[in-house]
Amino acid sequence: MSEKKQYPSIGEQAKNLANFSWELIQHIHKNQGSALTVSDEVYIERTTICKSCERFDDLEKRCFECGCYVPAKAKIIVDSCPLNKWKDLSKEWEETFNSMVENIETDKKEGE
């Protein structure tokens, strides 16, 4: 007779997610948020595109389309232009995220 497989309780799943989220935040903080941002080259490319756009407010450095402060928006790896002038780097973020998870696991094992 086979046992019915069960997932952990909702409470346990929430606890696991909270623990992982905390570890992820600590890892990002330890690495000064670099995992969440694009390279300087991509940042310059994005801001150059924005500065040449008719929806860019040069005085406020904001986008009239989405309202975002462009110097901050252009730095975030998973953000994109609402007019599709530049795209997010989700694939790169996924690779970075997977690497962070591996590093967290390694750090946990070394701390045991």
N, C-alpha and C positions, 0 to 999 in steps of 0.2 A: 504494500500500500504506500503510495507516495504522499509526502506531506505537501500541503498547500503552501506555496511560497508567498510570503507577505513582505510588503515594504515596511520600513519603520513607521511608527505613528507620525501623524502630522506634526505633533510637538517635537518629536525627535528630528524630523526632517527640517523643521524651522531652526532648531538648535544647531544642526549641522551646517545649514546655510549661513547662520549668523557667525559661527566659528570661522567658516571659510572666508566670509566677507571681511571679518576682522583681520585675519591673516593677510588677505589681499591688500587691505588698506595699509597695514604695517609694512608690507613689502614695497608698495608704491611710495610710501613715506621714506623708507630707508633708501630708496633709489631716487629720491627727490622728484618723483612724478614723471621721470623721463619716459616711462613706459606708455604714458598717456599722450605724449606729444610727438609731433612730427619733427623731422630733421630740420636744421636751419635752412637747407636748400629748398625743401618743400614749403616751409613757412614763407620764405621770400617769394617763391613762385605764386603762392596763394594770395599774399598781400598785394603783389604787383597786379594780379588779375583784378582784385577788388578795387584797387586805386584807379584802374582804368575804366571801371564800370560806371554807367550813368546813375546807378542806384547807390553809389558810395557817397557818404557825407564826409568830405575832407576835413571839415572843421571839427566834427565830433568823432571822426574815425569809426562811424557806424554805418550799417547797411539799412537803407530805407525799405528793403524788401522784407527782411526778417527782424530788423531792429537790433541785431547783435553788435557788440563792440568787436570790430574786425580783428584787432591785434590779439585778442583772446581766442576768438572763434577759429581763426586760421591756424592756431597752434595745436588744437585738439585733433587727435588722430582719427576719431570716429565722427567728426563733424563734416558737413558738406555745404556747398553753396546752394541756396534755395532756387537759384536760376540755372543750376547744373553747369556752372562755369568751372568748378573744380569739385572733385568727389572725395568721399571719405576713403580711408585706407583700411577698410574692415578686414581684408585678408592679412595685412601686416599686423593689425591689432590682434587678430585671432592667433597668429604665430607668437606674438609677444605675450599674450595671455597664457597660452599653453606653456611657454617658457617660464613665466612667473609661477604657474602652478607647480611645475617641476622643481623650481628653486625653493618654493615653500615646503614641499614635501622633503627635499634634501635637508633644509634647515631644521625641520621637525625631527628627522632621523638623527641628525648630528647633535641635537639638543637632548636626546633621550639618554 
